[in-house]
């Protein structure tokens, strides 16, 4: 076992908080920083290349805690009074929950003093809470992409994008199973020409069991067709691989480039199907949970800086995109996707619905997607949507102000 492998193994949190604390605890020393992340495979490799550069440049050691159940593990660590110094936070709902207490001393997230002026919107303003910056975007994605192999299918027509059964579909993703369907349903809502339904839905002014939401759910079920039956137990990355299998088992797949798992040299291209030019985007933000370790904010500033962001993108593994407007891209497909994020692209960028919800509501959304996919007896989502309305009434709607959810192009 190499030193790197041994170190990563020490820090994997799959055995729970106690094991993580025993294996990774950074202690009070300022010469090391602990950070909790959700990535594995190529995404981890890309991130770790930046970690190694930081360690080389600063002499500060970074202990990486890896868990697919990040929300649950982080909640447990915070509740136990033993949080990591830093954590990646894909959920805006979690950021607001940790930072939106009226009294600053009651907030688990610590305010940051990191320049964010070169970050693109809507990402820059999303983690500003009560006038302070509590997290910064270090990795972003466009979710509203439809992928195809141009050597097999050519660029699909609008009719082909509405074809049932052509789609690769996998919904299994450990504790967050169901998210690929949730992203897709939200994307279909954005593609409808019905004004501000998306932001009204997320802020509790449009019920789950409303005509626009019901249309998005039933459209999704029609698209995936018979492939929905066993999708709940098919890993999302394995499903996407079906598009490039020999022979292919499906011809289209939906989602961000980082979720596709394409290998170097594989031909792939993308299109979008939204006539409204509204795109669903996401981001991983990094936030700080301790205030006695100067190295933690040093690491955040490093991660958010143009040098590290450019290196992260250039690394290739993980297909990363940056919110930093100064970062450039060598790969032509990545460069085109990055162009969608730029001001003047003509696209409205709306933050991913499930990521903008409170974590418990998004978890209920994921479970409803799994139930809808596996129930072969009906395509009517009404009972599931009624249940989600009850969940949201009890737990609350997205805490993110509606004006921050979408940016650019035209109003959502």
N, C-alpha and C positions, 0 to 999 in steps of 0.2 A: 504494500500500500504506500503510495506516495505521500509526502508531507501535505500536499494540497488536498488529496482525497481524505486523509485523516482529519484534517481541519474542517472540511465541509461536513464530514460524517459527524463530528462532535456537535455541530451546530444545527443539525436537522431536528425539527420539533415534532416529528411524527409520533414520538412517545409521550408528548405532553409537556406541560409547563415545568414540572419538577426536573425532568431530564434535561430540558433546555437550560434551566437555571444552573444545573450542575455542570453542564458541558460548555456553556458559552458565557457565563456571567462575566461582564466586563469589569465589575468592581468599581471602586471610586477613582481608580487611576485615570489620568488624563492622557495616557499614552496609548489607549485602546478605546474603541467605540464598538458597541453592539448595534446591529441593524437587523430587523425582521423583514423578510421579503417573501413573496408568493411564487417565485419563478423557479423553473427547473429546465433541464435540457438546454437548448440553444439560447433561450432568454437568460438563463443563469450564466452561461458562458460569456455572453456579451457584457452583462453587468459586472461579472467578476474581473474582466479585463480592466475595467475602470477602477475597481477596488485596488488591484495590484499596482496600477499607476499611482494612485493616491498614496498608498503605503510607501512606495519608492520615493515619491516627492516629499513626503512629510515626516516619515518615520513613525506615523501613528498606525497602530494595528487595528484592522477591522475584523470583528468576529461576526460572521453572517449566519443568521438563524433562518432556515428555510422551512416553510410550512404552507401547504395548500389550504389549510383551514386558518388563514391569517386572522380573520375577524374574530373567530372564537378564541384563538390562542392569545391575541392581543388583549381582548376583553378580560381574559383570565389573568394575564400578567398585570394589567392595570389594576384590577380588583385586588390582587394579592400585594400590591405596592411594590412590585418588582418588574416594571416595564423595561423594555430595551431602551437604549438611548434614542434610537431612531426606528421608524417603521414606514414601509411603503403603504400608502393608503389609496386604493383605487376607488373607494366609496366616499363620495361627498357627504353622504348621510353620516358616516362615521366621523369625518372631520368636524362637522358641525356639532355632533354630539359631544365630542371631546373638547371643543373650543368655545361653545356658545353659552357657557354659564355666565350669569350676570356679573358675578364677582371674579376678577382675574385669578385670585388665589384658588378658586374652585375648578379651574380649567386644567384638564390633564395635559393638553397640548401646550407647549411653550411658545410664546411669540418669537418670531424670527426677524433677523436684521440682514436679509439677503437681498441683493438687487434683483428685481424682476422686470425691469423696464424693457428688456428685449424679448420678453415672452409674448407669444401671440394670444389673442383672445379667441374663445372664451376662457382659455386656461388660466391666464394671469389672475383674473378677478375672482375665480371660483372659490379659492381657499382663503379669501380675505373675509374675516369674521369680526364683527363689531369694530371695524376700522383697523384691525391689525392683520398681519400676514402670519398664518399659522401652518402653512404647508406650501411647498413649491413644486411645480410640475417638472419631472425629470424624464418622462417617457410618455409619448402620446400615440394615438392610433386613430385611424378612420375605420369605423365598423361597417359602413354602408357600401360594401364592395361585393360584387359578384365575380367569382373567379372561374376561368375556363382555360383549357389548353388550346391555343390557337392552331396547333398542328393537327388537332383532332376535329374540333368543332368549328373553327373560325370564330369570328366575333358573333355572339348570339343575337338574334333579332329580338325585338320587343315581344313578339309572340312566343319565342322560345323561352324567354324569361318567365312566362306565365304557364309553362308546361309542367304538368304534374308528373312526378316520378323521375325527373331528370336530375334531382338534387341529391348531393351527398349530405347525409344528416346524422350527426351523433350528438347526443345530449349529455352523455356521462362525463362528469368532471369532478369526481370526488364530492366533497362537501358543498360544492357550488354547482352540482349537476342541474341542468335546465337552462343555464345562462345563454347558450347559443340560440335557443328558441326565443327567450325573452328579448335578446338583442334584435332578432329578426322581426318579431312582432312590433317592437317599438319603431323599427325602420319602416315597416309597412304603414304605420300610422303617420310617420313623417312624410311618406310619399303621397298621402292623400292630399287633395287640394282643399283642405278645410280650415285654413287659417291657423289660429292659435290653439288648436285642440291639444297638441302635445304639451305645451306649458300649462294649460288649464287642467289637464289630467294630472300632471305631476304635482301641482300645487293644490289639488283637492277640489277644484272647481268643475271638473268633468268626471262623473262617476265611471268606474270600471265597466259597469254594465250600461254603457251608452252606445249609440249606433256607431260612432267612429271606432271605438275600441272593439266592438263585436265584429265589425267588418275586418279589422286588422287580424284578429284571431282566426276567423273563418277563412280568410284569404291565405294565411300561413298554412292552415291544415290542408287546404286544397292543393297548394304548391307541393308540399312534401308527400302527399298521397299515401300510398301503402308503405312508404319508407318510414312513416311515423311509428309503426307498430313496435319495432324493436330498437328504436333510436334511444330510448331511455337507458339502455344497457350497452350502447355502442359509444366508445370514447370519441369525442369530437375530433381529435387529431387523427385517429385511425380512419374515421369517416372521410375526412378531407383527402386522405391518401388514396382513396378509391378513384379519384379523378385522374391520377397519374399512374395507376396500377396497369399491369399488362395481363389481360386487356382491361380497360377502364370499366369500373362498375357503376359509375355515374359521371355526368358531364359538367355539372355546375355546383359550386359551393359558395356559401355566403359567410362573410366575416372579415375581420382585420387580417392583414398580411401575417402578423406575428402568430396568429392562430392556425395558419395553414400548414406549417411544417414542411414547406417546399425545400427540396434539396438543391444544392448548387448544381447548375447546369440544366435543371428542369425548366421546360418552357411553360410559362404561365403569364396570363394577362388578366386584366379586370375591366369591368364596366360598372355603371350604376344604373338603377332603374327608376330613380325618382324624377318625375316630370317637374316637381316643385323645386328641384335643386337644393333640397334640404338633406344634410348628411348627419348621421349619428357618429359622434366622436367620443373618445375616452382618454383618460390620463391616469398615470400613476404619480401620485404626489408623495413627497417625503415630509414627514413631520417629526418633531422632537418632543420626547416625553420626559427628559431629565434636564435639570438646570445646573448641574454641578460638574459638567464635562465640556470644557471649551472645544475639545476635539470634535464633538458632535456637530456643532454649528460650522466648524471648519470643513467637515466632510460634506455637509449639505451645500455650502457655498461652492465647494469643488464640483459636486455632482451637477449643480445647476449652471455652472460656468460653461462658456462656449467651448473651451478646450476639451473638457471631459465630454460634453454633449457631442462634439464632432468626432471624438475618438469612439464613443459608444456607437454612433451611426456607422462609422467607417469599419468597425469590427466585423460587420456583416452578419454574424450569428444573431438570430433573434429578430431581424428585420425591424430595427428600432427607428422611431421618428422622434423629432425633438420639437418642443414648443419654442425653442430659441430661433428667432427670425434670421440669425446670422449663419446658421448651420447649412451646409451644402451637401448634395447627394451625388454619388458617382453612378449608382445603378439607375438605369433609365426608368424602370417601373417605380422604384422608390421615389425618384425625382418627380414623377407625375403625381403620385399620391401626395407628396409633400406640397405640391402646388395647390392642391385642393384646400390646404390649411391656410394659405396666404391671403392677406387682404386683397381684394380685387378679383378673387377667383370667381365671384358670382354665386358662391354657395353660402347658404346659411348653415352654420355649424351648431348643432345642438348636442349637449352632453348626454351620454347614454342614460336611458330612463332608470334602469335598475341600479346603476351606480349613483344616481342622484337621490334615490329613495333612502329612507332609514334602513339599516341592515335587516331588521326583522321583516319589513314589508317586502324588500327585494327577495328575501328567502322564501316568503309565501308565494311570490310571483314565480320563482323557479319551480316550486313544488306544483303549482297549478299547471305550468307548461308540461311537466312530466306526466301529470294525470291526464291532461288533454291529449297528449301524444299517444298514450297507451290505451285509452278507452276507445275501442273499435266500435262501440254500440251507437255512438252519436257524434255528430260534428257541432252540436249546439254547445257553446261555451257558457251559456247563461248561468248555470249553477256555480261554476267556478268563479265567474265574474262577480256574482252576488256575494260569494264568500270573501273575495278580495276587497269588496267595498266594506264589508264588516271588519276585516283586518285593519284597513286603513282608517276607518272611523275610530277604532280603538287605539291604534298606535300613532296616528298622525300622518300627514302627507309629507312630501319632500321639504326639508328645512331650508333649501336653497331658494333665495329670492327669485321670482319668476324672470326678472330682468337679466339675471346672470346665466340662465340656462341655455340661451341661444345667442349667437353673435354673428355679424357679417351678413352679406347678401341682402336679405329682406327680413322683416319680422317673421318669426315662426308662427 
